[in-house]
Amino acid sequence: MDDTEIRERFAEAVGILKELYPDAVCSLVYEGDPWRLLVMARLSAQCTDARVNIVSEELFAAYPDAESMANGDIGDIERIVRPCGLYRVKAKDIKAISEEIVGRFGGKVPDTMEELLSLPGVGRKIANLILGDVFNVPGVVTDTHCIRICGRLGAYDESMKTPATAEKIIEKLVDPCEQTAFCHRLVLFGRDVCTARAPRCGECRLSVVCAHNKAAQNAGTICASDAECT
């Protein structure tokens, strides 16, 4: 598949997903607070957004802002975030992030990639989420749904597991103005249809532009089986 065809496929995929999920927003319920989104994004590593949303209710009731968390008891923070997994590291990071926000950035979440990456536990995935949702700066959030689905669409080999490489490829295929919403839509689509183990290929609106589905059809296999799509 040449670059032009891949770009056309992705442009069509963007349009289809926009029809399916016209009002796609971040699954993390952060109530418009950039600091809360930053904290929740760190908690979401290897944890579902649904669980993070639940845990964050108690967390933000106890620590409603960066200053209170910066001064918070690490043991209590660990207790609250324990259901999110990796709780000691995550508690340490969100407390340290809050200290940095208060001490270095005057209580405000920074708006550049370089500054965001300087915060404890913050990588490009989280930084792009903050930049896109808070500051309207284009970026690709390469979570597991994004990497998996874009691989199936033909952006790269489906064995791709490297977020940084996937990000560089996808950002060339999707118009900057669509990137943030596209990634949010991929999360919803990945949960509803294009799941990791049992994708519902027979009901998939993206099947018309899906390289994985086309390959399965050419091979005479049934794409919807777990064995062929994992």
Z-matrix of the N, CA and C atoms (Angstrom, degrees):
N
C 1 1.460
C 2 1.533 1 109.37
N 3 1.356 2 118.04 1 126.14
C 4 1.461 3 119.20 2 -178.75
C 5 1.528 4 110.69 3 -83.30
N 6 1.340 5 115.17 4 171.76
C 7 1.460 6 120.35 5 -175.01
C 8 1.521 7 112.33 6 -61.73
N 9 1.329 8 116.35 7 -38.36
C 10 1.466 9 119.61 8 -179.17
C 11 1.518 10 111.12 9 -62.83
N 12 1.326 11 116.48 10 -43.64
C 13 1.461 12 120.03 11 -179.89
C 14 1.526 13 111.00 12 -65.38
N 15 1.320 14 116.58 13 -40.10
C 16 1.473 15 119.42 14 179.33
C 17 1.525 16 110.18 15 -63.90
N 18 1.333 17 116.51 16 -43.14
C 19 1.459 18 119.99 17 179.04
C 20 1.526 19 111.36 18 -62.05
N 21 1.332 20 116.43 19 -41.08
C 22 1.455 21 120.64 20 178.85
C 23 1.529 22 110.60 21 -65.06
N 24 1.340 23 116.14 22 -41.18
C 25 1.469 24 120.49 23 178.05
C 26 1.527 25 110.38 24 -60.45
N 27 1.314 26 116.04 25 -44.68
C 28 1.461 27 119.25 26 -178.21
C 29 1.525 28 111.87 27 -69.79
N 30 1.321 29 117.12 28 -35.36
C 31 1.463 30 119.67 29 176.76
C 32 1.533 31 110.05 30 -62.32
N 33 1.332 32 115.85 31 -39.54
C 34 1.466 33 119.82 32 178.03
C 35 1.525 34 110.28 33 -69.30
N 36 1.329 35 116.64 34 -39.58
C 37 1.464 36 120.45 35 178.51
C 38 1.525 37 111.02 36 -62.44
N 39 1.331 38 116.35 37 -40.90
C 40 1.463 39 120.66 38 177.52
C 41 1.527 40 110.15 39 -59.19
N 42 1.329 41 116.51 40 -44.28
C 43 1.466 42 120.76 41 -179.77
C 44 1.514 43 112.53 42 -65.57
N 45 1.315 44 117.36 43 -41.51
C 46 1.467 45 120.88 44 -179.85
C 47 1.521 46 110.74 45 -65.25
N 48 1.321 47 116.62 46 -44.95
C 49 1.462 48 120.25 47 -179.76
C 50 1.528 49 110.99 48 -65.18
N 51 1.325 50 116.54 49 -32.98
C 52 1.464 51 120.11 50 177.93
C 53 1.529 52 110.70 51 -65.69
N 54 1.320 53 116.45 52 -36.10
C 55 1.466 54 120.32 53 176.05
C 56 1.519 55 111.25 54 -68.74
N 57 1.342 56 116.13 55 -40.72
C 58 1.463 57 120.50 56 -178.27
C 59 1.523 58 112.41 57 -70.43
N 60 1.330 59 115.80 58 -38.77
C 61 1.466 60 120.69 59 -175.96
C 62 1.535 61 109.33 60 -132.19
N 63 1.319 62 116.95 61 73.50
C 64 1.473 63 120.04 62 -174.55
C 65 1.528 64 114.11 63 -64.65
N 66 1.321 65 116.71 64 -28.58
C 67 1.465 66 119.88 65 -175.68
C 68 1.519 67 112.19 66 -113.00
N 69 1.328 68 116.72 67 34.75
C 70 1.466 69 120.69 68 -176.38
C 71 1.524 70 111.33 69 -62.56
N 72 1.337 71 115.07 70 128.22
C 73 1.460 72 121.57 71 175.47
C 74 1.519 73 108.47 72 -133.67
N 75 1.292 74 116.01 73 175.36
C 76 1.455 75 120.95 74 179.68
C 77 1.520 76 110.10 75 -59.99
N 78 1.330 77 116.64 76 137.97
C 79 1.470 78 121.52 77 -179.27
C 80 1.521 79 112.50 78 -74.87
N 81 1.315 80 116.95 79 -15.68
C 82 1.463 81 121.01 80 177.87
C 83 1.532 82 108.87 81 -82.07
N 84 1.315 83 116.34 82 125.63
C 85 1.461 84 121.27 83 -176.79
C 86 1.528 85 108.75 84 -88.18
N 87 1.323 86 115.85 85 92.88
C 88 1.458 87 119.99 86 -173.64
C 89 1.526 88 113.56 87 -109.98
N 90 1.317 89 116.93 88 3.88
C 91 1.458 90 123.52 89 172.93
C 92 1.526 91 113.15 90 54.38
N 93 1.329 92 116.16 91 34.46
C 94 1.454 93 120.20 92 174.81
C 95 1.512 94 115.70 93 76.11
N 96 1.328 95 117.73 94 7.54
C 97 1.462 96 121.62 95 -178.45
C 98 1.532 97 109.36 96 -97.51
N 99 1.331 98 118.89 97 112.28
C 100 1.468 99 121.41 98 -177.49
C 101 1.526 100 113.34 99 -57.23
N 102 1.329 101 117.42 100 -39.22
C 103 1.465 102 120.30 101 179.03
C 104 1.525 103 110.76 102 -63.37
N 105 1.310 104 116.54 103 -42.62
C 106 1.465 105 119.52 104 178.70
C 107 1.524 106 111.16 105 -62.98
N 108 1.309 107 117.30 106 -40.40
C 109 1.464 108 119.86 107 177.78
C 110 1.519 109 110.51 108 -62.43
N 111 1.308 110 116.74 109 -40.82
C 112 1.459 111 121.48 110 179.25
C 113 1.524 112 110.86 111 -61.79
N 114 1.318 113 116.51 112 -46.06
C 115 1.464 114 121.49 113 178.71
C 116 1.526 115 110.62 114 -63.69
N 117 1.310 116 117.01 115 -46.46
C 118 1.459 117 121.32 116 -177.97
C 119 1.516 118 111.83 117 -65.69
N 120 1.319 119 116.15 118 -37.26
C 121 1.465 120 120.05 119 178.03
C 122 1.523 121 110.29 120 -62.95
N 123 1.334 122 117.24 121 -39.64
C 124 1.467 123 119.88 122 177.44
C 125 1.520 124 110.66 123 -66.27
N 126 1.313 125 118.22 124 -38.42
C 127 1.470 126 121.83 125 179.41
C 128 1.523 127 112.04 126 -68.86
N 129 1.331 128 117.04 127 -23.27
C 130 1.473 129 120.39 128 -173.13
C 131 1.525 130 113.68 129 -77.33
N 132 1.325 131 118.24 130 -8.60
C 133 1.464 132 120.32 131 178.90
C 134 1.529 133 109.94 132 -59.68
N 135 1.337 134 116.15 133 123.08
C 136 1.461 135 123.05 134 -179.38
C 137 1.536 136 111.57 135 54.83
N 138 1.312 137 115.44 136 34.61
C 139 1.467 138 121.68 137 178.51
C 140 1.523 139 107.77 138 -149.19
N 141 1.319 140 116.91 139 149.64
C 142 1.456 141 120.04 140 -179.14
C 143 1.527 142 111.08 141 -75.92
N 144 1.316 143 115.29 142 149.69
C 145 1.461 144 119.85 143 176.76
C 146 1.526 145 110.64 144 -61.70
N 147 1.325 146 117.20 145 -35.32
C 148 1.464 147 120.71 146 -179.65
C 149 1.530 148 110.77 147 -60.67
N 150 1.326 149 116.73 148 -42.92
C 151 1.468 150 119.58 149 179.88
C 152 1.531 151 110.24 150 -68.90
N 153 1.329 152 116.60 151 -40.08
C 154 1.461 153 119.71 152 178.23
C 155 1.524 154 110.66 153 -60.35
N 156 1.322 155 116.94 154 -41.03
C 157 1.463 156 120.25 155 178.67
C 158 1.520 157 111.61 156 -60.30
N 159 1.327 158 116.46 157 -40.56
C 160 1.462 159 120.58 158 179.96
C 161 1.524 160 110.88 159 -68.33
N 162 1.325 161 116.29 160 -49.36
C 163 1.469 162 121.30 161 -179.12
C 164 1.526 163 111.00 162 -61.17
N 165 1.316 164 116.44 163 -36.93
C 166 1.465 165 120.60 164 -175.63
C 167 1.523 166 112.70 165 -67.68
N 168 1.302 167 117.74 166 -22.74
C 169 1.462 168 119.48 167 177.47
C 170 1.532 169 110.33 168 -60.52
N 171 1.335 170 116.56 169 -48.38
C 172 1.472 171 120.15 170 177.74
C 173 1.524 172 110.97 171 -70.20
N 174 1.331 173 116.24 172 -39.31
C 175 1.460 174 120.38 173 -177.41
C 176 1.526 175 111.56 174 -60.47
N 177 1.332 176 116.22 175 -47.52
C 178 1.463 177 119.08 176 -176.40
C 179 1.525 178 112.42 177 -80.12
N 180 1.333 179 116.51 178 -18.01
C 181 1.468 180 118.37 179 171.86
C 182 1.524 181 109.80 180 -68.65
N 183 1.343 182 115.50 181 -36.55
C 184 1.466 183 120.45 182 179.32
C 185 1.521 184 112.23 183 -82.37
N 186 1.326 185 116.20 184 -35.14
C 187 1.464 186 121.79 185 -176.59
C 188 1.532 187 108.32 186 -133.01
N 189 1.310 188 117.69 187 85.28
C 190 1.474 189 121.34 188 -171.86
C 191 1.522 190 115.95 189 -76.67
N 192 1.328 191 117.44 190 -11.18
C 193 1.456 192 119.02 191 -178.93
C 194 1.522 193 110.10 192 -150.31
N 195 1.327 194 115.64 193 174.16
C 196 1.461 195 120.69 194 -175.73
C 197 1.525 196 111.92 195 -62.22
N 198 1.310 197 117.23 196 -39.06
C 199 1.465 198 120.05 197 -177.95
C 200 1.523 199 111.56 198 -64.71
N 201 1.330 200 117.26 199 -43.69
C 202 1.465 201 119.63 200 -179.30
C 203 1.520 202 111.06 201 -66.31
N 204 1.346 203 117.73 202 -36.68
C 205 1.456 204 119.14 203 178.11
C 206 1.526 205 110.95 204 -73.18
N 207 1.303 206 117.31 205 -36.16
C 208 1.463 207 120.46 206 177.51
C 209 1.523 208 111.14 207 -59.18
N 210 1.329 209 115.67 208 -33.89
C 211 1.459 210 121.08 209 -179.49
C 212 1.526 211 112.74 210 -97.24
N 213 1.325 212 116.21 211 5.04
C 214 1.461 213 120.83 212 -175.13
C 215 1.520 214 113.77 213 -75.06
N 216 1.320 215 115.24 214 163.33
C 217 1.462 216 122.26 215 177.44
C 218 1.519 217 109.66 216 -80.19
N 219 1.329 218 117.35 217 122.75
C 220 1.458 219 120.70 218 -175.12
C 221 1.522 220 111.29 219 -62.40
N 222 1.329 221 117.17 220 -34.43
C 223 1.459 222 120.31 221 178.88
C 224 1.514 223 111.78 222 -63.95
N 225 1.317 224 116.46 223 -39.72
C 226 1.465 225 120.56 224 179.67
C 227 1.527 226 110.36 225 -70.15
N 228 1.330 227 116.71 226 -40.06
C 229 1.464 228 120.36 227 177.71
C 230 1.528 229 109.62 228 -62.28
N 231 1.332 230 116.95 229 -43.39
C 232 1.467 231 120.99 230 177.50
C 233 1.523 232 110.91 231 -58.65
N 234 1.319 233 116.25 232 -43.05
C 235 1.473 234 120.21 233 -179.26
C 236 1.522 235 111.28 234 -60.00
N 237 1.312 236 115.95 235 -43.56
C 238 1.466 237 119.96 236 -176.27
C 239 1.527 238 111.55 237 -69.17
N 240 1.340 239 116.97 238 -43.04
C 241 1.467 240 119.68 239 -173.37
C 242 1.531 241 112.62 240 -88.69
N 243 1.308 242 118.29 241 0.06
C 244 1.462 243 121.51 242 -177.92
C 245 1.529 244 113.59 243 -51.81
N 246 1.347 245 120.35 244 -39.96
C 247 1.476 246 119.82 245 179.60
C 248 1.528 247 113.99 246 -61.51
N 249 1.329 248 117.83 247 -16.05
C 250 1.464 249 120.63 248 -179.90
C 251 1.525 250 112.77 249 -82.59
N 252 1.340 251 117.50 250 -6.07
C 253 1.445 252 120.59 251 -178.57
C 254 1.519 253 112.00 252 79.28
N 255 1.331 254 116.08 253 158.06
C 256 1.472 255 121.47 254 -179.46
C 257 1.518 256 109.88 255 47.60
N 258 1.322 257 116.13 256 41.10
C 259 1.457 258 121.07 257 -166.18
C 260 1.528 259 113.83 258 -67.82
N 261 1.321 260 117.90 259 -32.21
C 262 1.462 261 118.47 260 -179.70
C 263 1.532 262 111.41 261 -66.50
N 264 1.328 263 115.49 262 -46.36
C 265 1.467 264 119.78 263 179.17
C 266 1.524 265 110.57 264 -65.81
N 267 1.323 266 116.81 265 -43.77
C 268 1.462 267 120.27 266 -178.29
C 269 1.525 268 111.22 267 -65.76
N 270 1.332 269 117.15 268 -41.95
C 271 1.467 270 120.13 269 178.24
C 272 1.523 271 110.99 270 -62.36
N 273 1.314 272 115.70 271 -43.58
C 274 1.467 273 120.63 272 178.20
C 275 1.525 274 110.74 273 -60.06
N 276 1.345 275 116.10 274 -43.70
C 277 1.463 276 120.27 275 -177.52
C 278 1.522 277 112.54 276 -67.99
N 279 1.334 278 117.31 277 -45.22
C 280 1.468 279 117.82 278 -175.96
C 281 1.532 280 111.11 279 -70.53
N 282 1.314 281 117.03 280 -29.90
C 283 1.471 282 119.34 281 173.72
C 284 1.528 283 110.02 282 -69.23
N 285 1.348 284 116.55 283 -44.43
C 286 1.457 285 120.65 284 179.36
C 287 1.526 286 111.49 285 -65.63
N 288 1.341 287 116.92 286 -39.57
C 289 1.463 288 120.84 287 175.97
C 290 1.528 289 109.84 288 -57.55
N 291 1.316 290 115.42 289 -45.66
C 292 1.467 291 120.50 290 -178.52
C 293 1.526 292 111.15 291 -64.18
N 294 1.326 293 116.95 292 -39.49
C 295 1.465 294 120.90 293 176.60
C 296 1.526 295 110.64 294 -61.35
N 297 1.336 296 115.87 295 -41.16
C 298 1.461 297 120.53 296 179.51
C 299 1.531 298 111.04 297 -67.63
N 300 1.304 299 116.52 298 -41.69
C 301 1.468 300 120.50 299 179.64
C 302 1.525 301 109.95 300 -60.48
N 303 1.335 302 116.28 301 -43.67
C 304 1.465 303 120.53 302 -179.41
C 305 1.521 304 111.11 303 -72.19
N 306 1.335 305 116.36 304 -47.62
C 307 1.457 306 120.39 305 -172.95
C 308 1.508 307 115.56 306 -77.67
N 309 1.338 308 117.07 307 -39.82
C 310 1.468 309 120.77 308 -174.66
C 311 1.517 310 113.97 309 -98.79
N 312 1.335 311 116.32 310 -29.88
C 313 1.469 312 118.69 311 -170.22
C 314 1.527 313 113.68 312 -119.20
N 315 1.324 314 116.16 313 18.58
C 316 1.462 315 119.41 314 173.70
C 317 1.510 316 114.81 315 61.78
N 318 1.335 317 116.81 316 28.30
C 319 1.451 318 120.98 317 177.66
C 320 1.512 319 114.84 318 86.16
N 321 1.335 320 117.00 319 1.70
C 322 1.464 321 120.99 320 -178.57
C 323 1.527 322 111.10 321 -113.14
N 324 1.323 323 116.33 322 141.24
C 325 1.460 324 121.69 323 176.73
C 326 1.525 325 108.48 324 -69.51
N 327 1.327 326 118.53 325 128.48
C 328 1.470 327 120.60 326 -178.76
C 329 1.518 328 112.49 327 -64.91
N 330 1.327 329 116.08 328 158.16
C 331 1.468 330 120.77 329 -173.94
C 332 1.520 331 113.85 330 -116.57
N 333 1.329 332 117.50 331 21.21
C 334 1.465 333 119.97 332 176.41
C 335 1.528 334 109.67 333 -124.96
N 336 1.312 335 115.45 334 152.23
C 337 1.452 336 120.91 335 178.86
C 338 1.524 337 110.50 336 -59.32
N 339 1.317 338 117.10 337 -45.72
C 340 1.462 339 121.07 338 -177.17
C 341 1.526 340 111.63 339 -59.49
N 342 1.317 341 116.74 340 -45.13
C 343 1.467 342 120.28 341 -178.70
C 344 1.518 343 111.45 342 -69.54
N 345 1.312 344 117.34 343 -40.00
C 346 1.466 345 120.21 344 178.87
C 347 1.524 346 111.06 345 -63.87
N 348 1.322 347 116.80 346 -40.76
C 349 1.460 348 120.57 347 -179.88
C 350 1.527 349 112.13 348 -68.38
N 351 1.312 350 117.51 349 -16.33
C 352 1.467 351 120.46 350 177.81
C 353 1.521 352 112.14 351 -79.63
N 354 1.325 353 117.34 352 -10.18
C 355 1.461 354 121.41 353 -179.44
C 356 1.532 355 110.49 354 -81.62
N 357 1.320 356 118.14 355 144.09
C 358 1.467 357 121.97 356 -178.17
C 359 1.533 358 112.64 357 -57.72
N 360 1.317 359 116.40 358 128.71
C 361 1.459 360 121.31 359 175.37
C 362 1.507 361 115.79 360 76.55
N 363 1.326 362 117.41 361 6.04
C 364 1.471 363 121.08 362 -178.13
C 365 1.522 364 109.98 363 -100.65
N 366 1.332 365 115.86 364 119.97
C 367 1.455 366 121.94 365 175.25
C 368 1.509 367 110.16 366 -110.01
N 369 1.319 368 116.77 367 -171.06
C 370 1.460 369 120.71 368 -175.31
C 371 1.533 370 112.10 369 -65.92
N 372 1.322 371 117.58 370 -32.83
C 373 1.469 372 119.08 371 179.97
C 374 1.525 373 110.47 372 -61.37
N 375 1.331 374 116.54 373 -49.24
C 376 1.459 375 120.46 374 179.20
C 377 1.525 376 110.33 375 -66.49
N 378 1.328 377 116.77 376 -42.46
C 379 1.461 378 120.18 377 -178.67
C 380 1.531 379 111.28 378 -60.86
N 381 1.318 380 116.67 379 -43.00
C 382 1.465 381 119.87 380 178.78
C 383 1.524 382 111.60 381 -65.58
N 384 1.337 383 116.69 382 -35.32
C 385 1.464 384 120.10 383 176.92
C 386 1.523 385 110.19 384 -62.40
N 387 1.332 386 116.64 385 -47.34
C 388 1.465 387 120.60 386 179.71
C 389 1.521 388 111.15 387 -63.73
N 390 1.319 389 116.39 388 -46.57
C 391 1.460 390 119.91 389 -178.48
C 392 1.522 391 111.55 390 -61.97
N 393 1.333 392 116.68 391 -40.86
C 394 1.449 393 120.11 392 -177.93
C 395 1.511 394 113.62 393 -72.96
N 396 1.332 395 116.70 394 -49.06
C 397 1.467 396 120.72 395 -174.07
C 398 1.522 397 113.16 396 -78.56
N 399 1.309 398 117.09 397 -32.68
C 400 1.463 399 120.30 398 -175.74
C 401 1.525 400 111.91 399 -96.28
N 402 1.335 401 116.68 400 -42.82
C 403 1.456 402 120.31 401 -171.29
C 404 1.534 403 113.89 402 -112.20
N 405 1.322 404 117.17 403 4.44
C 406 1.469 405 121.92 404 177.67
C 407 1.525 406 113.30 405 57.51
N 408 1.321 407 115.50 406 34.76
C 409 1.457 408 121.04 407 175.94
C 410 1.527 409 107.92 408 -97.54
N 411 1.335 410 119.11 409 123.66
C 412 1.468 411 121.13 410 -177.41
C 413 1.527 412 112.02 411 -56.64
N 414 1.309 413 115.11 412 144.14
C 415 1.456 414 120.13 413 177.85
C 416 1.514 415 110.61 414 -177.82
N 417 1.321 416 116.17 415 157.07
C 418 1.460 417 122.27 416 -178.48
C 419 1.524 418 109.32 417 -108.31
N 420 1.318 419 116.09 418 121.22
C 421 1.462 420 121.91 419 178.76
C 422 1.524 421 107.94 420 -92.85
N 423 1.317 422 115.78 421 100.97
C 424 1.465 423 120.25 422 -173.04
C 425 1.533 424 111.18 423 -87.91
N 426 1.331 425 115.29 424 72.60
C 427 1.461 426 118.89 425 172.25
C 428 1.528 427 108.52 426 -82.87
N 429 1.331 428 117.09 427 -176.05
C 430 1.465 429 119.82 428 -175.25
C 431 1.521 430 112.26 429 -64.19
N 432 1.340 431 117.66 430 -36.56
C 433 1.473 432 120.34 431 179.16
C 434 1.524 433 110.12 432 -63.86
N 435 1.314 434 116.12 433 -46.79
C 436 1.465 435 121.18 434 -178.82
C 437 1.527 436 110.96 435 -60.27
N 438 1.319 437 116.99 436 -49.92
C 439 1.461 438 120.76 437 -178.08
C 440 1.526 439 111.08 438 -61.99
N 441 1.325 440 116.61 439 -44.98
C 442 1.469 441 120.73 440 -177.89
C 443 1.525 442 111.64 441 -64.42
N 444 1.316 443 116.96 442 -51.61
C 445 1.459 444 120.57 443 -173.69
C 446 1.519 445 111.60 444 -68.58
N 447 1.323 446 117.68 445 -41.57
C 448 1.463 447 119.65 446 179.06
C 449 1.521 448 111.36 447 -65.74
N 450 1.326 449 116.95 448 -30.26
C 451 1.459 450 120.41 449 173.38
C 452 1.512 451 111.29 450 -66.23
N 453 1.316 452 116.67 451 -42.74
C 454 1.457 453 120.72 452 178.58
C 455 1.527 454 111.67 453 -67.01
N 456 1.323 455 116.18 454 -30.10
C 457 1.468 456 119.67 455 178.03
C 458 1.525 457 112.33 456 -75.91
N 459 1.330 458 116.68 457 -13.02
C 460 1.454 459 119.58 458 174.88
C 461 1.516 460 115.82 459 106.09
N 462 1.335 461 118.08 460 12.22
C 463 1.463 462 119.95 461 -179.84
C 464 1.519 463 111.78 462 -67.50
N 465 1.327 464 116.74 463 -30.41
C 466 1.463 465 123.32 464 -178.52
C 467 1.521 466 107.03 465 -164.18
N 468 1.318 467 116.18 466 176.58
C 469 1.457 468 120.40 467 179.28
C 470 1.529 469 109.77 468 -61.17
N 471 1.333 470 115.91 469 140.17
C 472 1.462 471 120.09 470 -176.29
C 473 1.521 472 113.61 471 -64.23
N 474 1.315 473 117.62 472 -13.99
C 475 1.460 474 120.67 473 178.11
C 476 1.529 475 112.26 474 -80.04
N 477 1.331 476 117.03 475 -3.47
C 478 1.460 477 121.44 476 -178.91
C 479 1.527 478 110.71 477 -56.42
N 480 1.319 479 116.83 478 127.69
C 481 1.458 480 121.66 479 178.13
C 482 1.528 481 111.59 480 -129.73
N 483 1.329 482 116.57 481 3.59
C 484 1.461 483 120.84 482 -174.79
C 485 1.525 484 110.79 483 -96.26
N 486 1.331 485 118.09 484 107.17
C 487 1.464 486 120.50 485 -177.10
C 488 1.523 487 114.29 486 -56.60
N 489 1.333 488 117.41 487 -41.87
C 490 1.467 489 119.85 488 -176.40
C 491 1.520 490 111.48 489 -63.27
N 492 1.341 491 116.93 490 -42.26
C 493 1.467 492 120.52 491 179.40
C 494 1.521 493 110.53 492 -67.97
N 495 1.326 494 116.33 493 -43.20
C 496 1.465 495 120.64 494 178.68
C 497 1.527 496 110.44 495 -60.17
N 498 1.315 497 116.88 496 -41.80
C 499 1.464 498 121.18 497 -179.98
C 500 1.524 499 111.10 498 -58.63
N 501 1.324 500 117.28 499 -46.65
C 502 1.462 501 121.18 500 -178.34
C 503 1.525 502 111.53 501 -62.08
N 504 1.327 503 116.71 502 -36.72
C 505 1.463 504 120.42 503 -179.22
C 506 1.525 505 110.79 504 -73.36
N 507 1.332 506 116.00 505 -47.62
C 508 1.464 507 120.07 506 -175.34
C 509 1.521 508 111.92 507 -65.88
N 510 1.335 509 117.48 508 -37.68
C 511 1.462 510 119.18 509 -177.64
C 512 1.529 511 112.04 510 -64.93
N 513 1.340 512 117.46 511 -18.23
C 514 1.461 513 121.26 512 176.34
C 515 1.530 514 111.76 513 -86.53
N 516 1.329 515 116.57 514 -14.93
C 517 1.464 516 121.06 515 -176.24
C 518 1.519 517 113.50 516 -100.46
N 519 1.318 518 116.88 517 -19.42
C 520 1.464 519 121.37 518 -176.69
C 521 1.516 520 108.99 519 -118.69
N 522 1.319 521 116.69 520 130.93
C 523 1.460 522 121.30 521 179.33
C 524 1.524 523 110.21 522 -55.38
N 525 1.326 524 118.25 523 137.82
C 526 1.461 525 121.40 524 -178.43
C 527 1.524 526 113.89 525 -50.60
N 528 1.334 527 116.84 526 -40.10
C 529 1.455 528 119.70 527 -177.08
C 530 1.529 529 112.98 528 -68.09
N 531 1.331 530 117.13 529 -14.06
C 532 1.462 531 121.59 530 -178.32
C 533 1.529 532 112.93 531 -104.39
N 534 1.324 533 117.70 532 -9.71
C 535 1.457 534 120.33 533 -167.86
C 536 1.532 535 114.00 534 -62.85
N 537 1.316 536 117.42 535 -46.59
C 538 1.470 537 119.85 536 -177.43
C 539 1.524 538 111.24 537 -62.50
N 540 1.323 539 117.05 538 -50.90
C 541 1.462 540 120.53 539 -179.19
C 542 1.525 541 111.45 540 -66.03
N 543 1.326 542 117.03 541 -37.03
C 544 1.462 543 121.82 542 178.64
C 545 1.525 544 110.05 543 -57.35
N 546 1.312 545 117.45 544 -44.69
C 547 1.468 546 120.81 545 -178.95
C 548 1.527 547 111.40 546 -67.05
N 549 1.326 548 117.62 547 -38.59
C 550 1.462 549 119.77 548 176.54
C 551 1.533 550 110.53 549 -64.65
N 552 1.312 551 116.19 550 -38.53
C 553 1.468 552 120.19 551 179.49
C 554 1.525 553 111.26 552 -67.89
N 555 1.324 554 116.78 553 -34.19
C 556 1.463 555 119.77 554 177.65
C 557 1.518 556 111.10 555 -64.09
N 558 1.315 557 117.31 556 -35.95
C 559 1.473 558 120.70 557 177.46
C 560 1.524 559 109.74 558 -61.65
N 561 1.320 560 116.62 559 -48.45
C 562 1.463 561 120.48 560 -179.35
C 563 1.523 562 111.16 561 -64.82
N 564 1.327 563 116.21 562 -43.80
C 565 1.457 564 121.04 563 179.90
C 566 1.528 565 110.71 564 -66.01
N 567 1.317 566 116.86 565 -36.44
C 568 1.456 567 121.03 566 178.77
C 569 1.513 568 112.90 567 -67.30
N 570 1.295 569 117.00 568 -28.97
C 571 1.459 570 121.29 569 176.79
C 572 1.527 571 111.83 570 -81.45
N 573 1.342 572 115.34 571 -38.77
C 574 1.464 573 119.73 572 -174.19
C 575 1.527 574 113.70 573 -82.45
N 576 1.328 575 117.06 574 -39.21
C 577 1.465 576 121.02 575 -169.29
C 578 1.522 577 112.97 576 -128.90
N 579 1.319 578 116.99 577 -60.46
C 580 1.461 579 121.21 578 -171.96
C 581 1.528 580 110.84 579 -90.94
N 582 1.322 581 115.42 580 63.76
C 583 1.453 582 120.80 581 -178.43
C 584 1.525 583 110.71 582 -73.10
N 585 1.322 584 116.12 583 166.56
C 586 1.462 585 120.26 584 -176.06
C 587 1.516 586 111.86 585 -69.13
N 588 1.329 587 117.52 586 -43.59
C 589 1.467 588 120.36 587 -171.21
C 590 1.532 589 114.04 588 -99.67
N 591 1.318 590 117.37 589 -32.46
C 592 1.462 591 118.88 590 -176.29
C 593 1.528 592 111.21 591 -139.24
N 594 1.324 593 117.58 592 67.51
C 595 1.459 594 120.17 593 -179.87
C 596 1.523 595 111.81 594 -63.19
N 597 1.318 596 115.69 595 141.68
C 598 1.465 597 121.44 596 -178.47
C 599 1.530 598 109.14 597 -90.84
N 600 1.325 599 115.78 598 66.97
C 601 1.462 600 121.58 599 -173.03
C 602 1.528 601 112.71 600 -61.64
N 603 1.327 602 117.00 601 -31.38
C 604 1.457 603 120.19 602 -179.26
C 605 1.514 604 112.83 603 -67.86
N 606 1.321 605 117.43 604 -20.09
C 607 1.460 606 122.29 605 -179.56
C 608 1.523 607 111.96 606 -109.52
N 609 1.317 608 117.72 607 7.57
C 610 1.461 609 122.10 608 -169.75
C 611 1.525 610 112.34 609 -82.70
N 612 1.328 611 116.17 610 123.85
C 613 1.463 612 121.14 611 177.40
C 614 1.524 613 111.59 612 -70.63
N 615 1.329 614 116.88 613 -22.23
C 616 1.458 615 120.37 614 -179.79
C 617 1.522 616 113.17 615 -86.60
N 618 1.324 617 117.39 616 1.13
C 619 1.470 618 120.22 617 -177.55
C 620 1.527 619 111.85 618 -59.09
N 621 1.335 620 117.77 619 -27.53
C 622 1.465 621 121.02 620 -178.46
C 623 1.528 622 112.23 621 -70.11
N 624 1.341 623 117.08 622 -18.58
C 625 1.466 624 120.03 623 179.89
C 626 1.528 625 111.68 624 -122.40
N 627 1.326 626 116.39 625 12.86
C 628 1.462 627 120.89 626 -174.15
C 629 1.530 628 111.36 627 -92.18
N 630 1.315 629 116.44 628 115.36
C 631 1.468 630 121.10 629 179.36
C 632 1.519 631 111.11 630 -64.57
N 633 1.317 632 116.85 631 -35.65
C 634 1.467 633 121.12 632 179.18
C 635 1.524 634 110.23 633 -63.33
N 636 1.326 635 116.32 634 -45.18
C 637 1.458 636 120.54 635 -179.40
C 638 1.523 637 111.23 636 -65.67
N 639 1.332 638 116.53 637 -40.32
C 640 1.463 639 120.33 638 178.88
C 641 1.532 640 110.93 639 -63.97
N 642 1.336 641 116.12 640 -41.42
C 643 1.459 642 119.90 641 179.26
C 644 1.521 643 110.88 642 -63.90
N 645 1.324 644 116.11 643 -39.19
C 646 1.455 645 120.25 644 179.34
C 647 1.524 646 111.03 645 -66.25
N 648 1.335 647 116.78 646 -39.65
C 649 1.461 648 120.63 647 178.27
C 650 1.524 649 111.19 648 -65.83
N 651 1.333 650 116.09 649 -41.93
C 652 1.464 651 119.69 650 179.47
C 653 1.519 652 112.11 651 -64.33
N 654 1.340 653 114.94 652 -30.28
C 655 1.459 654 119.59 653 -179.96
C 656 1.527 655 111.83 654 -85.03
N 657 1.338 656 115.89 655 -6.10
C 658 1.456 657 119.91 656 -179.47
C 659 1.505 658 113.56 657 75.32
N 660 1.339 659 116.76 658 23.51
C 661 1.459 660 120.42 659 179.22
C 662 1.511 661 110.08 660 -103.16
N 663 1.320 662 116.89 661 168.27
C 664 1.455 663 122.31 662 178.58
C 665 1.522 664 107.70 663 -100.51
N 666 1.327 665 116.32 664 108.83
C 667 1.455 666 121.03 665 -172.19
C 668 1.515 667 113.65 666 -60.85
N 669 1.308 668 116.93 667 -25.35
C 670 1.463 669 118.56 668 -172.98
C 671 1.513 670 114.66 669 -76.28
N 672 1.303 671 119.31 670 -2.73
C 673 1.465 672 119.67 671 -178.64
C 674 1.510 673 111.33 672 -77.92
N 675 1.337 674 116.08 673 148.71
C 676 1.466 675 120.80 674 -178.83
C 677 1.521 676 110.99 675 -59.27
N 678 1.300 677 117.12 676 -42.65
C 679 1.463 678 121.28 677 -172.56
C 680 1.518 679 111.75 678 -62.90
N 681 1.342 680 117.18 679 -35.22
C 682 1.449 681 120.35 680 -174.77
C 683 1.522 682 112.53 681 -85.05
N 684 1.333 683 117.41 682 -19.21
C 685 1.451 684 119.54 683 -172.65
C 686 1.518 685 114.16 684 -111.78
N 687 1.307 686 118.89 685 3.59
C 688 1.443 687 119.59 686 178.29
C 689 1.514 688 109.96 687 -91.56
